């Protein structure tokens, strides 16, 4: 009996000691006691799970025990509600401080850029260079030769510096200052892939357009107007159906480094596949990055008989079915 009591007492003491050691370890971990006071930059990206984040923090040296940190997140009530962003953390920080930081949006080390609708590749390259993210040369090297695995690019016939024209989606991006030109371009292509849904692609194909063709049409619509996009789209659809040339000033303007406010008659005679005054059908590539509204307008045009339109000088357009009607409105 005494022997059993001795064993039980030994077990109790051992458990108490283990409990003390665990408590001591947890306390040190929870409060960053004895840890290095160095800054470590970590990034939480979209799609990362709680386990991914715990493993990343452990690998970077910010935490030393994933289990304890997971327990701390549960005790804090934050769960895994960590925000996408780039963070500067220190192993010296308590788990409470780390959790609090990761639960609040961070832009440390990030550069905010906005790519407006209608920007061309050359405009995007200039924007990135002005923000010291990459040079124009680095940008166009990736445009021409970078390997990007997206279904919408599989049948893309464009090559060289125009290969990705139209597919770098216009939006606001937070870019890590250390990201490469390839990574930045991939971020914009990923956004296009998110928004150009299977439903849109299916409808475009029902209309007889490939992805490249519908984005080319959308890019012309984007450049031709800021409103009435579905009606503008109907004009181009009607012209394509009847075999008329698009005669879009926007496609000719694509040929100039600095687009002109008004084209001359001589401009419309320029020999180029982008000159839709001289060539039938669509130009060989998109002429800019269209926004989602222009893309949807290209796929869902208004049902009209219009074949002509002209700017009304007030931000809108005047539409006509016949050339005579168009000339009358043009005169006014």
C-alpha angles and dihedrals in degrees: 000000000000088000091055091048090052091052091048092049090049091051092048092050091047091050091048091050091048089049091051091049092048091047090048091048093046091047092051091047095043092051101033092241113174094007129132117265096225130130119242123188114219131174130212110203131193113279097027114138126217089258090051091052094046091050092047092051091048093048092049091051096243091120129023100201124042094192093054091046091050089051090050091053090052093048090049091054091231095113107188096321094136118153126236109252148093117282137188109216136169131213085227090067118098117247087248091057092046092049091048091051095047090050093058123069114260131197097177109148092003129124118209114219130175120207106199122218110268096032116144124217090260089055092050091048090052091049093052092047092050089054091050092241097123140332124262088246092055090047096051092043089062093041090056101036111013117120110234120174106210125134093224090062097050095092096031108134097190117108140186121011093350095050096107099030109141097016102081096093117230108239144112114282136188105217125190108237088230096054117117126235088255093055093047092050091046090053090056093045089050089054090051089050090052095052102034093075130194088252092058092044092049092051091048091054090048086058089052098254129128118222091259092050096049092048089048090054091045090052091055091049089049092055095042099057148004094209139024088042095158091053092047087049090054090057093055093043090051092048092050091049094050095043095248119144116253093232092196118171088204092067091052091048088058086073093065128076087219112034115229125237090221127020122220124228086250090057091057089056095058112128105239137120086237092062103097090183088069102028133060122236129002126339116257096260140011113281097216143351107285121209124236092264092057092045091052090046090054090052097039107036121179113261103249141133093227118137100169140043137173133188113262094210091244100082095275138082139243115225129205138185098203132043091235091056089047092052090050092053091043090055091052 
